[in-house]
Amino acid sequence: MDLVELTKYIVINLVKEPDSVSVTLSDEDEKVINVFVNEDDMGSVIGRGGKIANSIRNVVQAAAYVNELGKVRVNINTKES
């Protein structure tokens, strides 16, 4: 399973502007999935108290565990202008 595609699928279904979502994988010592969304969609992705962001992280980490891919971090940021 491709963790980047999984993450992108989840985030695209949460935002108002799905075309602006960008998801990349940074594979240094530790796998890091970087999610970039518009500022207007940031609240939809983070959620109240970070609950949605934590849920996204839990789902992606569970998929990585099931597929024996090791630890994965998910960072959520706004798109740079």
Kinemage of the C-alpha trace (Angstrom):
@kinemage 1
@onewidth
@group {chain A} dominant
@subgroup {mainchain}
@vectorlist {calphas} color= white
{ca met a 1} P 0.000 0.000 0.000
{ca asp a 2} L 1.274 3.419 -0.913
{ca leu a 3} L 1.156 5.590 2.201
{ca val a 4} L 1.368 8.821 0.207
{ca glu a 5} L -1.705 7.904 -1.854
{ca leu a 6} L -3.580 6.838 1.290
{ca thr a 7} L -2.774 10.131 3.006
{ca lys a 8} L -3.698 12.137 -0.080
{ca tyr a 9} L -7.016 10.289 -0.408
{ca ile a 10} L -7.939 11.053 3.204
{ca val a 11} L -6.947 14.727 3.044
{ca ile a 12} L -8.592 15.396 -0.341
{ca asn a 13} L -11.901 14.197 1.071
{ca leu a 14} L -11.647 16.674 3.961
{ca val a 15} L -10.847 19.923 2.140
{ca lys a 16} L -12.857 22.370 0.031
{ca glu a 17} L -10.090 22.775 -2.563
{ca pro a 18} L -8.819 19.245 -3.320
{ca asp a 19} L -6.726 20.425 -6.285
{ca ser a 20} L -4.492 22.400 -3.938
{ca val a 21} L -3.483 19.385 -1.810
{ca ser a 22} L 0.104 18.230 -2.147
{ca val a 23} L 1.519 15.159 -0.391
{ca thr a 24} L 5.195 14.167 -0.547
{ca leu a 25} L 7.392 11.565 1.105
{ca ser a 26} L 10.707 12.573 2.579
{ca asp a 27} L 12.751 9.425 3.151
{ca glu a 28} L 15.738 10.401 5.236
{ca asp a 29} L 16.487 8.433 8.412
{ca glu a 30} L 12.794 8.303 9.166
{ca lys a 31} L 9.876 8.354 6.732
{ca val a 32} L 8.072 11.694 6.852
{ca ile a 33} L 4.913 12.409 4.867
{ca asn a 34} L 4.482 16.133 4.271
{ca val a 35} L 0.944 17.346 3.575
{ca phe a 36} L 0.435 20.843 2.167
{ca val a 37} L -3.032 22.450 2.018
{ca asn a 38} L -4.384 25.979 1.564
{ca glu a 39} L -4.676 28.123 4.681
{ca asp a 40} L -8.469 28.100 4.347
{ca asp a 41} L -8.539 24.291 4.550
{ca met a 42} L -6.129 24.005 7.468
{ca gly a 43} L -8.905 23.952 10.087
{ca ser a 44} L -10.691 21.120 8.266
{ca val a 45} L -7.551 18.999 8.251
{ca ile a 46} L -6.426 19.767 11.808
{ca gly a 47} L -9.836 19.650 13.486
{ca arg a 48} L -10.825 20.870 16.909
{ca gly a 49} L -8.017 20.150 19.314
{ca gly a 50} L -6.086 18.347 16.560
{ca lys a 51} L -8.425 15.351 16.597
{ca ile a 52} L -8.649 14.958 12.818
{ca ala a 53} L -4.890 15.372 12.344
{ca asn a 54} L -4.243 12.744 15.019
{ca ser a 55} L -6.722 10.410 13.365
{ca ile a 56} L -4.955 10.822 10.007
{ca arg a 57} L -1.633 10.060 11.685
{ca asn a 58} L -3.094 6.972 13.387
{ca val a 59} L -4.542 5.564 10.154
{ca val a 60} L -1.315 6.128 8.204
{ca gln a 61} L 0.815 4.658 10.994
{ca ala a 62} L -1.490 1.619 11.218
{ca ala a 63} L -1.193 1.068 7.454
{ca ala a 64} L 2.596 1.330 7.728
{ca tyr a 65} L 2.613 -1.168 10.601
{ca val a 66} L 0.418 -3.675 8.748
{ca asn a 67} L 2.659 -3.431 5.680
{ca glu a 68} L 5.833 -3.638 7.819
{ca leu a 69} L 7.119 -0.266 6.629
{ca gly a 70} L 8.295 0.994 10.001
{ca lys a 71} L 7.549 4.287 11.714
{ca val a 72} L 6.040 7.102 9.677
{ca arg a 73} L 5.487 10.738 10.678
{ca val a 74} L 2.852 12.981 9.100
{ca asn a 75} L 3.442 16.742 9.020
{ca ile a 76} L 0.610 19.053 7.975
{ca asn a 77} L 1.502 22.528 6.688
{ca thr a 78} L 0.021 25.314 4.584
{ca lys a 79} L 1.071 25.777 0.988
{ca glu a 80} L 3.842 28.286 0.491
{ca ser a 81} L 2.903 31.206 -1.747
